[in-house]
């Protein structure tokens, strides 16, 4: 968890005071951006957990080192139930 402040904005996105943004794009994708760099993260649904699962376990993006941590912070602010796997 970072010390950044998180804000849920009108379109359901989560913005950080550190400059990164996690934006829901439909039901199956999240766009994560930090500065000029961005990547897409897959989202699926788990009936057993009754939650949308954010698949942030593998990435070739330069953003990956912080991606998981940031999405864990943002997940509770998305509408619905999201978990990072």
C-alpha positions as CSV (number, residue, x, y, z in Angstrom):
1,X,0.0,0.0,0.0
2,X,1.3,3.4,-0.9
3,X,0.9,6.7,1.0
4,X,-0.9,8.2,-2.0
5,X,-4.4,9.6,-1.7
6,X,-7.0,7.9,-3.9
7,X,-10.0,9.5,-5.4
8,X,-12.9,7.8,-7.2
9,X,-13.9,10.0,-10.1
10,X,-17.3,10.3,-11.9
11,X,-16.6,7.7,-14.6
12,X,-15.7,5.0,-12.1
13,X,-12.0,5.5,-12.5
14,X,-9.6,5.8,-9.6
15,X,-7.0,8.5,-9.6
16,X,-4.0,8.7,-7.3
17,X,-2.2,11.7,-6.0
18,X,1.0,10.0,-7.3
19,X,-0.2,10.4,-10.8
20,X,-1.5,7.0,-11.8
21,X,-5.0,6.2,-12.9
22,X,-7.0,2.9,-13.1
23,X,-9.9,3.1,-15.5
24,X,-12.6,0.4,-16.1
25,X,-13.1,-0.2,-19.8
26,X,-16.2,-2.4,-20.0
27,X,-16.4,-5.5,-17.9
28,X,-13.3,-7.2,-19.1
29,X,-10.5,-4.6,-19.1
30,X,-8.9,-2.0,-16.9
31,X,-6.6,0.6,-18.4
32,X,-3.8,1.5,-16.0
33,X,-1.7,4.5,-16.7
34,X,1.1,6.4,-15.1
35,X,2.4,9.5,-16.8
36,X,2.7,8.8,-20.5
37,X,2.8,5.0,-20.2
38,X,-0.3,2.8,-20.1
39,X,-1.2,-0.8,-20.2
40,X,-4.4,-3.0,-20.3
41,X,-5.2,-5.5,-17.6
42,X,-7.7,-8.4,-18.0
43,X,-10.7,-8.8,-15.7
44,X,-12.8,-11.9,-15.4
45,X,-15.6,-13.1,-13.2
46,X,-15.4,-15.8,-10.5
47,X,-18.8,-17.2,-9.5
48,X,-17.3,-18.9,-6.5
49,X,-15.9,-15.6,-5.1
50,X,-18.8,-13.6,-6.6
51,X,-16.2,-11.0,-7.6
52,X,-14.6,-9.6,-10.7
53,X,-11.0,-10.9,-10.7
54,X,-8.2,-8.5,-11.9
55,X,-5.5,-10.5,-13.5
56,X,-2.3,-8.6,-12.5
57,X,0.0,-11.5,-12.1
58,X,2.0,-11.2,-15.3
59,X,2.9,-8.3,-17.5
60,X,5.6,-7.2,-19.9
61,X,4.8,-3.6,-19.2
62,X,7.3,-1.3,-17.6
63,X,4.5,-0.4,-15.2
64,X,4.3,-3.9,-13.7
65,X,6.5,-3.4,-10.6
66,X,3.8,-1.1,-9.1
67,X,0.8,-2.3,-11.0
68,X,-0.3,-5.0,-8.6
69,X,0.1,-2.8,-5.5
70,X,-1.8,0.1,-7.1
71,X,-4.6,-2.1,-8.4
72,X,-5.0,-3.6,-4.9
73,X,-5.4,-0.1,-3.5
74,X,-7.9,0.9,-6.3
75,X,-10.0,-2.3,-6.3
76,X,-12.2,-1.3,-3.2
77,X,-13.1,2.0,-4.9
78,X,-14.5,0.4,-8.1
79,X,-18.2,-0.1,-8.2
80,X,-18.9,-3.8,-7.5
81,X,-16.6,-6.4,-5.9
82,X,-13.1,-6.6,-7.4
83,X,-10.1,-8.7,-6.2
84,X,-6.6,-8.8,-7.6
85,X,-5.2,-12.3,-8.4
